[in-house]
Every structure is written in structure tokens, then in C-alpha cells.
Amino acid sequence: MNRYAAWKYLLMALAFVAGLLYTLPNFFGEAPAVQVSPGKATVKLGSDMPERIRKALEQAGVTERGLSIDLNSIRVRLADTDTQLKAKDVLQRALNPDSADPSYVVALNLLSASPRWLSEVRALPMYLGLDLRGGVHFLLQVDLKQAALKRYDALAGDARTLLRDKNLRHAGVSREGESLRIRFRDAETRQKSAEMLRGNLPDVEWTEQVEGQDLWLAGKLKPEAEKRSMENALKQNISTLNNRINELGVAEPIVAQQGAERIVVQLPGVQDTAKAKDILGRTATLEIRMVCDAPEESASIASGTVPFGCERYLERGGIPVVVRKQVLLTGENLTDAQAGFDSNTQEPAVHLNLDPKGARIFRDVTRESIGRRMAILLVEKGRGEVVTAPVIRSEIAGGRVQISGRMTTEEANDVALLLRAGSLAAPMEIIEERTIGPSLGADNIRKGFHSTIWGFVAVTAFMMAYYMLFGVISSLALATNLLLLIAVLSMLQATLTLPGIAAIALTLGMAIDSNVLINERIREELRNGASPQAAISAGYDRAWDTILDSNITTLIAGVALLVFGSGPVRGFAVVHCLGILTSMFSAVFFSRGLVAMWYGSRRKLASLSIG
């Protein structure tokens, strides 16, 4: 009646071992490390970078204790802080031969001190949030109205170009607030223009208006297009901030949208607020220049000298490109850059949108420079790099530019991101700033840890005194629940915050509540005259419905906090929801398995040790 199948015991053992394995890394603390990340938007970590790092350290006599690789950085774990400082100097010299123009950021960091065999099975500790590790917190307000006005300026240029190309005469295109207005002299031209614009600018809703003797065509972005434009502006700002924060060497920065117009930036471990502000406020500039390829210039370049009025830069891959000093366009004239495909060859391409001024300049330049190369540079911290240098095939009008040729889909996405990352899509200002010291974070960890442990001890002491052996079993199930919860958070690489610790403490109380329901149900069955084995079986079976109902209702509240909350509330909700799921497993499945191990094989059972 109360015997478990072998596969259930195997599942219990596997869950316990997995929980122990993935919880262990959280008890080893942190070890000094060096983090290598790209220092420029145009630099990527190649597949050969780990080997370069190992070779440089080996030649300098520095012993590393493991490398961890993620999408944006490589982290080298070391034995002590002296070795850490030496390794930083070694890698700085090896990876950045030109100290005035570093390609990589080599920063001091901390990594888990757990053994290498744990890291190899991806058993990693949880990240510590800002309130536990210390660092800086910024809340930025994004001026989405300015982004909308830039969008309308771009649309005004598009409308002006389309009307000119279709030879539709008008008396002026202007932007008035968040709308476009085009004046016409006759109704027939206005009608033709409205039909053409509706077909070519589908995001704009056009309406015909009459004011005295004037005929007008008014355009306003459709609600869904306006919402999409604002979302894209926020995403671009978040992407740009992420690129800039890489330079700080932060292990686990948080850059997230909060509400409709705000961005939260949390930098755990960073105490230099001034430097963080400088990085967040820094701008990179996009520049378009012509390549120096005239016959006399080519002869001068071949002889090893840079012609007068030209400058030498490096293209992606280290290929030198000599370009003119004259800047034709800047990033201020670029409104958007998206990856796509060439409509003729179906090759990956990058599509650029320019504002009216940029479109006019670009049309004139491309008309006069067919067959020549045009370089697109990204200038950052006074240093420029060539993103791409395509050949001009024909005159390009209308403000829509396509860059294609010898690009993969991934490279097209990268180029589009680089071009968008040159500047923010909408201006931002810091409206809230907080600095949390590492000593306060350590104090928070100590107090949170003590509160959880003492809560656990108090609960288990009560359970063992009140329910005797069943209280011991309930306490073991509670310990397993705590083990599984920490393991799941570690596997998910969640960021633990102070509200998360509070959620863990709350989970302990809720988990033991299920065992109280089971134990009281078993007592009730015994009082009603059921045999001990029948009371155990009925107690677990009949308490299950109540446990399920109570946990589901609590889970609904947790999901609501997760969906509608932000910041600390979401951190609490994540741990809370996971704790409910692990408690249902440990309180019912695991505790019943322990009862089955102790009582299941006894045929003649006279009594239960349940108080």
C-alpha cells in the first residue's frame, strides 16, 4: 500500500544528487579573475582569442585556473590578487599593442572559486544583485517625443522625394508638431499625391483638409506604427547602452526597460560613479567619406605615403583603407539601419534610411562618384575604423541606401547594429542615481543568510517536537526543497537579490505548510479508526487536492507579480514561483518516499510516531 516503485526512488536520488551538485558552487566564494571584452563596437572576440590569452599568460609564467567564455567576454580565473594584477598587465600588452588605441578592455573581475570539474558540468553559482554585491544604479528617462519628431522629419523628406520623383507639384512639405502637412494648388494633384503616398508610406494615415483657399494633405503615423517606432527607439538605446557598458568590465550588468519611457541600468561591483556616467553618456559618431582612389593618390599610396588631404584607417579584418578627411555625412543624418536582402541578387544587405538633408547630399555625391568607393566609418573616442567601404554602382536618391556584397546574414546584422549603435535613438537623462557600497552588500548577505537559517531551524524544531518522526521526515523534505530551489536558481544563472532571499524564507514557511496538512490528515484518519498503513495512504492522497489548490492560487499571485512587477518585485516573484514548484515536489513526492522507506515494508504496523 505504501511502497514506492524502484523508478520513484531513483528519481528521488537523482533529484537530490542534482540539487547537491548545482548548489555546491554557491559555497566556494569568489576568486580573482581578469575579463577580456571588446573595447570598440567594430571589434569581436574571435575563436582564436582563448588560445592567444593562454599563450600570452604561459610566456609570462602566469598560471591560469580556467577560462570561461560567453558571447561578449572571456574570463580568466587566477590564484590570487597578485597574479590577477600581473595577468592584467600581461594581457593588456599582448592584446593592445597600441596603448593609445586599445581594441580590447582588460578589466579586473571576480569569478566563482568552485573546482574546475563543477564548471565543466556547468554547475555555476547564482549572480549576486546590486543590493548584495554593491555597485551603482541609474534610472534614465528616455525622451521618446524627440524620437517621434525625428521620425516625422524623416517621413517629411521621404514624402518630398517621392512627390518630386513622380513629378507631382506641391506648395511645400512641412512638419507641424507630430504631423506632416503638404500644401497643394489643385484638388486633382492632391488626390493623385494621396494615392501615391498611401501606397509608398503605409505607416502614415493621410487625410485631406481644406482651409480657406488652401488645399492640404495631412499625415500622421498610425498608432501601431507610432508604437513600433517608440519600441525601436527604446531597443536601440538599450543596445547602445549594452555596448558601452562592456567597457566597464561588469560581470553581470542589468540594462532593462522599466515602464514605457524609462531604462534601468544596474552595474554590480562598480563603485566609480563618475566613470560609469562617462561611459553611459559617451557618443560614437558615424561618418561617411570618399576613399582616396584617384590615379595620383593610388600611386602615392603604393609608394607607402598617405596623400595630402587623406587619412589612413583600418577596415574590418585589419585591411588598411585611405579615405579623404572631408566628412560628407555623419550619424546625425542616419535615421535607421536594418539588415535585409538585396531584391535582385537575394544576397544579405544592410538598408539605411537618411534624413532629408542626408538624402540630398548622398544623391549628389553618388551621382558624381559612380564606380568609386565610399567608406562608412565609426569614430569613437577620437579613433575611427572603417565598417565597410562599398563601390558606388549608381546614383542613390530618396534617402534609402543599400550596402551589399560579400556579406553573410550574421555580418549584415552586425553592420546594421554597429551603424545604429553610433548614437542614441532618443536623448536620455539620469533621473535617479544610487551607489551601494560592498560592505553594505556583505552585511545584507550575512543578515539574509542568518534569517533564512534561523527560520529553518525554528520551523524544523517545531515540526520535530510536534510531529516526532513525521516531523523529522518533514524537516528532511524541507531541506531538500531548499536544496532544489538553490540548485534551480543556479542552473538558470539567476541574479539573487535581497527580495530573493526574502522569497526563499517565505518559501520555507509555505513548503512546511503542505507537510502540516498531510500530517494532520494522517492524524485525523487514525482518530477515525483507520489502520496506520491506511492512514498514511489516505493522508497523502486526500491532502493532495488541498495542497494543489492552495499552491496554484499562490502561484497565480506570483505570476501576476512577475508579469506586472519590475525590479525587486520581479526578483521576489521569480524565486517565489520556483519555490512553490519545488515545494510541491519535496513536500508530497519526496516526503512520501521517505515515509515509504521507513514504514512501507512493515506488514504489522501497530502505531505511527506522529505525536
N, C-alpha and C positions, 0 to 999 in steps of 0.2 A: 504493500500500500504506500509506504513512504520510502521506497528505494528509487534511486536515480539510475538512469541508463549510463553506460560507460562513456558515451559521447558527451553527456552533460558534465560529467566530472572532468573530461578532457577539455571542454570549453572553459570551465572554471579555472583550470590550471593555466591554460593559455592566456586567459584574460588577466590573471594575477601576474604571470611572468612578464607579459607585455606592459602591464601597468608599472611594475617594478623597474623594468628596463628603461622605459621612457620617462620615468620620474627621477631616476638617479642623476642625470646631468644637472638638475637644479640644485644639488647639494655640494657640487665641487667648486662653486665660486667662479671667479673670472681670472683669466691670465692676460698679461700684456701682449699686445699684437700690433702689427703695422698694416694699415689698409691702403691699397693702391687703387685709385679710381681715375677715370678720365678727367683732365683738367680743362678740356675745351669741348665744345659741342660737336666739333668735327672729328674728335679722337674716339676710337673704340678699342676695347680690350680684345686683342687678337687671341687665337687659340694657342699661340706660342708664348704668350705672356707668362704663364706659370713656370715654364722651363727657363725663361730669361731671369725670372726672380730667383729661382733655385740656384742657377749658375752664378749669379752675382753674389748671393749670400755665401755660397760654397767657396768662391775665390777669396772672399774676405774673411773666411774662417768663422762664419756665423752659422750656428746650428738651429734650423727651424724645427718646430714641433707639429707641423701640419699646415696645409693650405686649405682654405675654404673658398669656393668660387660661387658667385651669384651673377645676376645679369649685369650689374653696374660696378662691381668691385671684386678684388681679390684680397683676402685677409690672411696674413701670415702670423701664426701663433708662435710665441717665443718663451724662453725660460724665465726671464726676469726683466726688470725695467732697464737695467744697464744694457743688456743685449738688445732690448727694444730700441733704445736710443741709437745704438750702433747700427742696427739694421736699417733704421730710418735714413741715417746719413748715407749708408752704402747704396740703398735703392734710389735715393734722391740723385746721387751722382750717376748711377748706372742708367736710369730711365730718363733723366733730364740733363743731357749734356750741356744744353744752353740754359743756365740757371735763370737768365732774364726772361726766357720764354718757355716755361715748363709745359710739357704735354700731359703730364700725369700729376695727380695730387697724391703725395705720400704723407699719410696722417697717422698719428698715434691713436690706438683704439684698444678695446678690451674684448676678449672672446672667452667662451666657456673653457674652464680648465679641466673638463672631463677627459678621460682617456681617449686615445685615438680610436680604439675599437668601437666605442659608443658613437663617435662621429661618423664612422664608416657605415653604421646601420641607420644613420640619420636620426639618432637619438640626441636631440639638441634641447637646450633649456629654453624656457619662456623668455621673451624680451621683457625688460622692466620699463614701465612707463615713466613719464616725466616726474610724477609725484614720488616715485620710488628711487629713481636714479639721479634726479636733479637735471637741470637744463633750462632752456628758455622756451617761452610760449608767446606766440604772436597771434592776434586776431586781426585780419586785414579786411577792409571794406572795399569791394570792387565797384567802380563807377560804371555800371552797365549802360547808363544813359549815354555816356560818351562812346561806348562801343556801338550802340544803336545809331548814333549820329554819323559815325564813320561808315557804317553800313549804308546809310541813306546817301552820303556823299559819293560812295562807290556806285550806287544804283543810279544816281543822277548822271554820272559820267557814262555809265553803260547806256542809259536812255538817249543821251546826247549823241553818242557814237552810232547807235542803231538808227536813229532818225536821219542822221547825215548819210549813212551808208544806203538807206532806202530812198534817199532824195525826197524826204518829207519835210517841208519847210515849217518852221515854228518861230515864235517870237521870244523864245528864251526858256531854259530849263533851270529851275531853282529848287533849293531845299528850304522849306519853311517849317522849322521845328522838326518833328518826327513825321514828315510827309514830303512828297515831291509834288511840284506844280509845273505844268507845261502850258504855255500860252500859245493859242493858235489864232489865225486871222479868219479862217472859214471853217464851217462845220464839216465839210467833206474831208478835208485834210485831218481834222481831229478824229473823225470816225476811222479813217484808214490807219492812223497812228495808234489808236486804241487797240484795234485788232492785232496790229503787228506787235505791239508791246506786250499784250496779253499772251501771245504765243512765245515770245523770246524771254520775258521776265515773269515766269509763272508764280514766283513768290510774292509778287506785288498785285494788290487789288486796285484796279483803275476805275475811277468814276468820272463822269462828265459833269461839268459845272458851268454855269453862266453867271457872270457878274457885270451887269450893265451891258456894255457893248463888247466885253471881253469874253472869249471862249477859253475855258480851262479844262485840262485833264489832270486830275488829282490822283496820286498814287500813294498807297500805304501798305506796308508789309502785312501779309496775312498773319493772324495770331499764331498759327503753328510755325510759320517761318520766323517770326519775331522771337518766339520761344527758343527755336533751334539756334538762332543767331546768338542769343544770350548764353545758352548752354555751351556753344562752341567757344565763346569768349572766356567763360569760366574754365573750361577744359584746357584751353591754350595757356591761360595764366598758371594753372596748376602744373602743367607740363613744363613751362618755363621755370617755375619755382623749383621743381624737382631737379632740373638740370643745374641750377645754380647751387642748390644745397649739396650736390655731390662734392663740391669743392671743400666743404667743411669736414668731410670725412665722418659724418654722423652714421652710427651703426644702423639705426632703425628710425629714420625721420618719419614724421606723420604730416602729410600735406593733404588736407581733405576739405571738401566743400561743407560749409555749415549754413543751412538756410539757402535762400535764393541768391544772395549777393555777398556772401562772406566766405573767406577761406581761413582755416585754422592751420598754423604751422607750429609743430612741436619738435624740438631738437634735443632729445635726451643726451646728457653728457656734455653739452656745450654750455660754458659759463661766460664766454666773451660776447656779451650782448652787442657791443659796438661792431664787432666783426660780422656777427650774424646779420645785423641791419645792413651793413655794407654789401654783403653778398646778395641779400634779398632785393636790394634796391639797385643793383648793378644792371646796366643795359648792354646788350650786344647789338651791333649795327650791321645791317645788310647793305652791301654796296655793289653796284653793277658798273663795270668798267670794260673798256675795249682792250683786247690783247694786242701787244706790240708785235705786229707781224708784217709791217711794211718791208720792202726789199732791203733798204739800208739798215733798218732795225734788226732784221733777221741776220744780216752779215755781222753786225756788231755783237749780237748775242752769241753767234757761232764762234767769235773770237774770244769770248769769255768776259765781255764787258756789258754792262747794262746801259742801254741808250739813254740820252738825255730826255727827261720828262717821263721816264718809265720806272717801275719798281718790280723787284723780284719777290714772288711768293711761291709757296708750295701747294700743289693740288693734293687731293686725297691720294694716298699711296706714295707720297714723297716726290712726285714729279714736279720739277720747277716750272713755273709759268711767269712770264714777264708781262706786266699789264701797265697801262697808262695811269698816271697819277690823277688824271681828271676823272671825277666821280660823276657818272651820268644819272644814276638813280640811287636812292637809299631805301632802307626798310620802311621809312615813313610813307613811301608810295605803294607799298605792298599791303593789300587788304586780306589776302588769303593764299594758301598754298596747300594743295591736296594731291595725293598720289592717285594715279589712274592709268589709263591705257591710251596709246595712240590710236585714233579712229581709223587710220589707214593700214598701219602695219600690225596693230594689236600688241605692240611692244609696251612694256612698262614705261610710264612717263610721269612727269610732275606738272600739274596745271597751276599757274599763277594768275591771280587777279590783281590788277593795278588800279589805283585811283585815277580820276580824270587827268590830272597833271602828269602822272607817270605814264598813262596810256599814250598821251600826246607825244611825250619825249621818246618813248620806246618806238612808236610808229615812225617817227622821223629818223631815228638812229638806224633802225633795221632797214629802212628804205635805202639808206645811203651806204650800208655796210654788208650787202649780200655777199656771201662767200667768206666772210671774215669771222673770227671767233670773238665771243663776248664772254667775259668772266664774271661769275657771281661769287663775291667774297663775303665772309662772315668775319667782322672785325670785333675783337673782344680784348679788353684791357690793353688797347693800343696796338695789338698784334692782329694781323689779318691772315686768313687762309682761304684758298680757293675751293669752294664747294663743288663747282662744276664749271666747265668752260666750253659750251656747245658752239657749233658752227651755225651762223645765221643762214637759213635756206631761202627765206622770202620775207617780204615786208609783213610785219605783225601789227595789226591795228585792233582797236576795240578793247584794249586793256586785258585781253586774255592771252597769256603766254604759255607755251608748252616746251618743257625740257625733256628730251628723249634721246635714246641711243646708248647702247652698251650698258644698260642698267637692268638689274634684277628687280623683282617686285619688292623685295626687302630693301634694296638700295633706294628705290623710288620713295618708299615710306620714310626712310631715314632722311633723304634730302628734303622732303616736304616738312618733316619735323624740324630739321635744322633751320630752314627758312622761316618757319613760324616762330621758332624759339628765339629769334633775334630780338624781339621786343614783345612787350605785353600787349595783349589784345585790348585791354581796358586798363586805365590807371587805377592804382590801389593806394590806400593809406592805412597805416597801422593805427588801429583804434583801441587796442588793448595789448599790454606787454607785461609779462611776469617772468621773474627769474627765481628758480628754486635751487638752493644750494645742495651739494651732495650730502652734507651732514644731515640736513633735514630729510632727504630721501632715505638715508640709512636708518634714521630714527623711525620713519614711517614703516620701513620693513620690519624692524625689531618689534614695534608695538603691534603691527598687524599679525606677525608670526606668533607672538605671545598670546594675543587674544584668541586666535584660532586654536592653538594648543590647549590653552586653559579651558576654552569652551568644549573641546573634545574630551578632555579629562573629566570635566564636571558631568557631561552627558553620560559617559561610559560608567562613571562611578555610580550615578543614579540607577542606570539600567541594571548593573550587576547586583546592586543592593536590592532592587525591587523585583527583578525577574530572575535572579540567581543564574542558573546555567543558560537559560534562554537570553538573559541579559548579556552574558559573555559572548554568545553567538551573535547577538545584535551588534555588539561593540566591534567584533571582528568584521562583520558586514559593513559597518560604518567606516572602519579603517580602510577597507577595500574600496569603498566608494570614494574616499578622499584620494586614495592612490590612483584610481582610474581617472578621476577628474583632472588631477595634475598631469597625468600622462597624456590625456586627450588635448589639453591646452598646450602641452609641449609639442605634441605631434603637429598641431595646427600652427605652431610658432606664433601663438597669440601674445599680445602685449599685456602683461599683468599690471594693473593699476591698483590704487588704494580701494576704489569701489569694487574691484575684482576680488580683493581679499575679503571685503565685507560680504560679497556674494558667496564666497567659499564658506564663511562662518554660518551664513543663513542656510546654505545647502545642508550642513551637518544637522541642524535642527529639523529641517524638513525631512531629511532621509531617515532620521531615527523615528519620526512620527509614523512612518509606514510600519516599522517594526513594533511600535506600541500598538497599532491597530491589529496586527497579526497576533501578538502575544495576548492581548485582551480577548480576542476572538477565541483563541485556544482555551483560555480560562473559562470563558462562557460555555463552550462545548463540554468541558469537564464538569462544570456545575450542573449541566443538563443531563449528565449521566453517560456521556459518550466515553468509549474506551480511549486510553492515551493515544494509540495509533490513529484512531478515527478522529480524535480531537485535533491532532496535528494536521491531518489531511484536510478536514473541514475548515480549520482556522485559516490556512493559507488560501484555499480555494474561495472561501466566502469573503475574505478580506480584500481579495484582489480587485473586485469591482469598485469598492470604496477608494482603494489606493489609486486606481486608474482614473476615476472621476476627479479626485482632488488634484492629482498631478497634471491632468490635462487642463483644468481650469487655471492652475498656476502657470502652466506653460503658455497658455493664451495671453496672460498678462505679461509674461516675459517677452513673447514675440512682439507684442504691442510696443513695449519699451525699446526693443531692438529696431523696429521699423520707424517709429516716430521720434525716438530719442536721438541724442547726439553727445559726443564727447564722453564724459564719465558715465552718463546714463547707459550708453551703448556698451561700455566696458562691463558695467554691472550686469546688463541683460545677457551678454554672451555667456559669462560664467554661470549665471543663474539658470539659463536654459540647458546648458550642458550638464549642470549639476542635477537637474531634475531627471534627465535621461539616465545618467549613471546611477542615481539613487534608486530608480525603478529596477534596474538590473541587480544591484547589490542587495537591496532590502528584500526582494522577493526571490529571485533566482539563486543568488549566492547564499543567502542565509538558509534557504530551504535545503540547499545542497549540504551545508554543514550539519543541519538537523538530521538529514537522511544518513550522513556518515556516522553520527553518534547513536541515533535511535533506530534507524531503518532496519538493521539486521536483528533486532531483538523481537522475538516472537511473543514472549510472555512479558509484557511491559506493565508493571503494576502502577507506576506513578511517573510524573514529569517534574523536573526541577524548574518550576516556573513561578515560584513564590505563592 
